[in-house]
């Protein structure tokens, strides 16, 4: 279910680019953002999808060059 009313529509929760949807609410102190497609995005890059599936954090680790 896509809650987005934007034009063009934001990506659905099932799309690979779901994180590109607009933020509709956020809890800065708790580190989460609710996207208009129903995805709950956490600052550690983990996600909770509207259907209850969990996406593990997928933050890219950067290392310093020697």
MDTraj code that builds the backbone (N, CA, C; nanometers):
import mdtraj as md
import numpy as np

residues = "UNK UNK UNK UNK UNK UNK UNK UNK UNK UNK UNK UNK UNK UNK UNK UNK UNK UNK UNK UNK UNK UNK UNK UNK UNK UNK UNK UNK UNK UNK UNK UNK UNK UNK UNK UNK UNK UNK UNK UNK UNK UNK UNK UNK UNK UNK UNK UNK UNK UNK UNK UNK UNK UNK UNK UNK UNK UNK UNK UNK UNK UNK UNK UNK UNK UNK".split()
xyz = np.array([
    [0.0849, -0.1193, 0.0000],
    [0.0000, 0.0000, 0.0000],
    [0.0882, 0.1239, 0.0000],
    [0.0692, 0.2109, -0.0953],
    [0.1467, 0.3326, -0.1059],
    [0.0628, 0.4492, -0.0546],
    [0.1084, 0.5146, 0.0508],
    [0.0372, 0.6262, 0.1112],
    [0.0698, 0.7590, 0.0433],
    [0.1610, 0.7576, -0.0506],
    [0.2124, 0.8790, -0.1124],
    [0.1067, 0.9506, -0.1960],
    [0.0981, 1.0804, -0.1774],
    [0.0098, 1.1649, -0.2577],
    [0.0902, 1.2641, -0.3415],
    [0.2229, 1.2474, -0.3437],
    [0.3096, 1.3378, -0.4181],
    [0.3050, 1.3056, -0.5673],
    [0.3403, 1.4044, -0.6487],
    [0.3518, 1.3840, -0.7928],
    [0.4907, 1.4247, -0.8339],
    [0.5696, 1.3403, -0.8929],
    [0.5429, 1.1984, -0.9158],
    [0.5421, 1.1232, -0.7837],
    [0.4805, 1.0045, -0.7850],
    [0.4694, 0.9245, -0.6644],
    [0.6061, 0.8806, -0.6147],
    [0.6192, 0.8718, -0.4831],
    [0.7412, 0.8192, -0.4222],
    [0.7451, 0.6682, -0.4438],
    [0.8632, 0.6079, -0.4329],
    [0.8743, 0.4627, -0.4500],
    [0.7928, 0.3887, -0.3438],
    [0.7385, 0.2738, -0.3800],
    [0.6614, 0.1946, -0.2844],
    [0.7556, 0.1289, -0.1840],
    [0.6992, 0.0731, -0.0786],
    [0.7786, 0.0052, 0.0237],
    [0.8471, -0.1182, -0.0321],
    [0.7953, -0.1757, -0.1414],
    [0.8542, -0.2947, -0.2020],
    [0.9646, -0.2613, -0.3018],
    [0.9783, -0.1358, -0.3390],
    [1.0777, -0.0960, -0.4390],
    [1.2182, -0.0956, -0.3796],
    [1.3181, -0.1193, -0.4626],
    [1.4565, -0.1202, -0.4154],
    [1.5031, 0.0186, -0.3709],
    [1.4400, 0.1237, -0.4225],
    [1.4766, 0.2606, -0.3842],
    [1.3772, 0.3205, -0.2844],
    [1.3153, 0.2354, -0.2006],
    [1.2117, 0.2784, -0.1057],
    [1.2577, 0.3896, -0.0116],
    [1.3879, 0.3987, 0.0169],
    [1.4399, 0.5003, 0.1076],
    [1.4327, 0.6410, 0.0485],
    [1.4024, 0.6524, -0.0806],
    [1.3928, 0.7832, -0.1465],
    [1.2581, 0.8505, -0.1227],
    [1.1645, 0.7820, -0.0579],
    [1.0333, 0.8416, -0.0294],
    [1.0484, 0.9570, 0.0696],
    [0.9509, 1.0449, 0.0702],
    [0.9550, 1.1625, 0.1580],
    [0.9260, 1.1270, 0.3032],
    [0.9904, 1.2005, 0.3927],
    [0.9683, 1.1843, 0.5367],
    [0.8387, 1.2541, 0.5742],
    [0.7511, 1.1840, 0.6481],
    [0.6255, 1.2445, 0.6936],
    [0.6240, 1.2647, 0.8450],
    [0.7111, 1.1948, 0.9172],
    [0.7239, 1.2121, 1.0625],
    [0.8611, 1.1610, 1.1034],
    [0.9119, 1.2153, 1.2135],
    [1.0408, 1.1653, 1.2614],
    [1.0504, 1.1800, 1.4119],
    [1.1266, 1.0913, 1.4695],
    [1.1578, 1.0965, 1.6118],
    [1.3069, 1.1167, 1.6247],
    [1.3482, 1.2412, 1.6279],
    [1.4912, 1.2715, 1.6288],
    [1.5624, 1.2094, 1.7482],
    [1.4998, 1.2150, 1.8661],
    [1.5626, 1.1614, 1.9858],
    [1.5759, 1.0093, 1.9793],
    [1.4825, 0.9431, 1.9128],
    [1.4848, 0.7975, 1.9022],
    [1.5564, 0.7485, 1.7765],
    [1.5826, 0.8352, 1.6813],
    [1.6584, 0.7985, 1.5623],
    [1.5795, 0.7280, 1.4537],
    [1.4543, 0.7688, 1.4286],
    [1.3738, 0.7060, 1.3239],
    [1.3039, 0.8112, 1.2405],
    [1.2654, 0.7703, 1.1201],
    [1.1855, 0.8540, 1.0304],
    [1.0796, 0.7651, 0.9662],
    [0.9569, 0.8153, 0.9582],
    [0.8492, 0.7463, 0.8891],
    [0.8377, 0.8057, 0.7501],
    [0.8490, 0.7211, 0.6493],
    [0.8405, 0.7667, 0.5112],
    [0.6970, 0.7551, 0.4616],
    [0.6620, 0.8295, 0.3581],
    [0.5240, 0.8317, 0.3086],
    [0.4801, 0.6982, 0.2497],
    [0.5733, 0.6082, 0.2230],
    [0.5371, 0.4754, 0.1729],
    [0.5173, 0.3751, 0.2869],
    [0.5216, 0.4232, 0.4121],
    [0.4968, 0.3384, 0.5274],
    [0.6201, 0.2740, 0.5868],
    [0.7370, 0.2986, 0.5294],
    [0.8621, 0.2418, 0.5798],
    [0.9089, 0.3223, 0.7004],
    [0.9477, 0.2512, 0.8059],
    [1.0087, 0.3139, 0.9228],
    [1.1589, 0.2959, 0.9067],
    [1.2300, 0.4064, 0.8878],
    [1.3732, 0.4064, 0.8597],
    [1.4472, 0.4516, 0.9842],
    [1.5447, 0.3719, 1.0276],
    [1.6225, 0.4034, 1.1474],
    [1.7557, 0.4642, 1.1080],
    [1.8133, 0.5453, 1.1966],
    [1.9368, 0.6157, 1.1621],
    [2.0543, 0.5202, 1.1420],
    [2.0459, 0.3967, 1.1907],
    [2.1521, 0.2987, 1.1648],
    [2.1330, 0.2305, 1.0296],
    [2.0374, 0.2772, 0.9508],
    [1.9985, 0.2318, 0.8163],
    [1.9161, 0.1040, 0.8175],
    [1.8746, 0.0561, 0.9338],
    [1.7794, -0.0538, 0.9399],
    [1.6415, -0.0016, 0.9023],
    [1.5532, -0.0931, 0.8621],
    [1.4189, -0.0536, 0.8192],
    [1.3158, -0.1526, 0.8703],
    [1.1971, -0.1021, 0.8969],
    [1.0813, -0.1853, 0.9264],
    [0.9787, -0.1547, 0.8187],
    [0.9439, -0.2563, 0.7397],
    [0.8502, -0.2378, 0.6297],
    [0.7068, -0.2477, 0.6804],
    [0.6111, -0.1905, 0.6088],
    [0.4714, -0.1918, 0.6534],
    [0.4148, -0.3318, 0.6749],
    [0.4680, -0.4309, 0.6054],
    [0.4177, -0.5673, 0.6211],
    [0.4841, -0.6426, 0.7363],
    [0.5723, -0.5734, 0.8116],
    [0.6376, -0.6323, 0.9277],
    [0.7759, -0.6886, 0.9020],
    [0.8187, -0.6933, 0.7755],
    [0.9526, -0.7426, 0.7448],
    [1.0582, -0.6437, 0.7954],
    [1.1696, -0.6991, 0.8386],
    [1.2805, -0.6188, 0.8892],
    [1.3941, -0.6234, 0.7887],
    [1.4500, -0.5066, 0.7595],
    [1.5682, -0.4963, 0.6753],
    [1.6831, -0.4595, 0.7686],
    [1.7849, -0.5443, 0.7739],
    [1.8990, -0.5207, 0.8620],
    [1.9735, -0.3938, 0.8203],
    [2.0393, -0.3290, 0.9158],
    [2.1200, -0.2112, 0.8806],
    [2.2179, -0.2441, 0.7694],
    [2.2346, -0.1503, 0.6790],
    [2.3229, -0.1706, 0.5648],
    [2.4114, -0.0497, 0.5416],
    [2.4569, 0.0052, 0.6500],
    [2.5457, 0.1221, 0.6465],
    [2.6776, 0.0820, 0.5822],
    [2.7294, 0.1656, 0.4968],
    [2.8593, 0.1434, 0.4344],
    [2.9676, 0.1852, 0.5310],
    [3.0637, 0.0990, 0.5520],
    [3.1768, 0.1312, 0.6398],
    [3.2853, 0.1996, 0.5560],
    [3.3284, 0.3122, 0.6033],
    [3.4354, 0.3839, 0.5354],
    [3.5643, 0.3625, 0.6131],
    [3.6725, 0.3390, 0.5424],
    [3.8019, 0.3225, 0.6072],
    [3.8965, 0.4292, 0.5535],
    [3.9878, 0.4702, 0.6382],
    [4.0846, 0.5717, 0.5997],
    [4.1922, 0.5087, 0.5119],
    [4.2292, 0.5801, 0.4088],
    [4.3369, 0.5324, 0.3209],
    [4.4703, 0.5571, 0.3891],
    [4.5617, 0.4655, 0.3718],
    [4.6951, 0.4777, 0.4350],
    [4.7811, 0.5758, 0.3591],
])
top = md.Topology()
chain = top.add_chain()
for i, resn in enumerate(residues, 1):
    res = top.add_residue(resn, chain, resSeq=i)
    for name in ("N", "CA", "C"):
        top.add_atom(name, md.element.get_by_symbol(name[0]), res)
traj = md.Trajectory(xyz[None], top)
